[in-house]
Amino acid sequence: MVVVCGKPSSGKTRTVDKLRERLGRDDVGADVVVVDEASVNAGKRDEAYENATKEKMTRGGLRSACDRSLHRSGPCVILDSLNAIKGFRYELWCVARAAASRYAVVYVETSDENVKAWNEERRARGEDSYDDAILEDLCFRFEHPIASNRWDSPLFTFRPATDTPGHEEDILDAVCAHVRGDASSTKPSARTLTPNKATQNAPLSETNMRYEMDRATQEVVDAIMEAQRNAGGSCSAYSFGPDMPPLRCSRVLTLAELRRRKRDFLQLASKSLNKPTREGVKKLFIECLQEASEG
């Protein structure tokens, strides 16, 4: 599984085309499946990312498509999308691990200035392009991959604006070697992944379920209050770590409001959830806060 990430209009699809062509050569001979917004019927670029709800649906469709296509002896799955949120890349890493498949991240690094210029060129040619406001928002929220993170490793970086043809060929060779499973020519993490306890969430114990649910939701509340303190007041985006959805809210979330939301959530969740996990409770609470902030 090759996860391609980068800012919008940064040259990701061009890189994917080159990688797919290279993987299809006789010396590699890999079957390739490319998953992108078009393949999951997410609509045009603006439609797929025009608001938080559609962006969430787009990510869900992309992940499901990868999950269906990926298996240990199957094709090389290339995900050609923004993949801008580190928590989403962590989810993809878990999908690859569950399928016992090799995994790599290809980062197409481009400056904001080049991104805007290339988007304007695409618009001038009458091709599908991003609205300026959406483009700026997506660039602002992009979370750069870090090679030391297990869900961003091994990391291969392309720089379309500055890479020489020879350097680009070297990177393509390295990615192909990883897909082949030639661990000697890439990093030790090129070995096949296997599922482990880190990717599995045990359900909460029935004896102290309400207490554990309270602790999980309180962690979310504490993270929001800490982010607002660090920002000197209001904060437009909140991050809760890998595998957790972000929360976007343009207004101040007071402690009194968060406590009320938490109390209402626990009253409903304790009756409706069947064998919840700690991570599942946190995710659901964040989604409820997101819906409340948009209402």
Buried (B, 14 or more C-beta within 10 A) or exposed (E): BBBBBBBBBBBBBEBBEBBBEBBEEEEBEBEBBBBBBBBBEBBEBBBBBBEBEBBBEBBBBBBEBBBEBBEEEEBBBBBBBBBBBBBBBBBBBBBBBBBBBBBBBBBBBBBBEBBBBBBBEBBEEEEEBBBEEBBBBBBEBBBEBEBEBBBBBBBBBBBBBEBEEEEBEEBBEBBBBBBBEEBEEBBEBBEBBEEEEEBEBEEBEEEEBEEBBBBBBBBBBEBBBEBBEEEEEEBBEBBBEBBBBBBBBEEEBEEEBBEEBBEEBBEEBBEEBEEBBBBBBBBBBBEBBBEBBEE
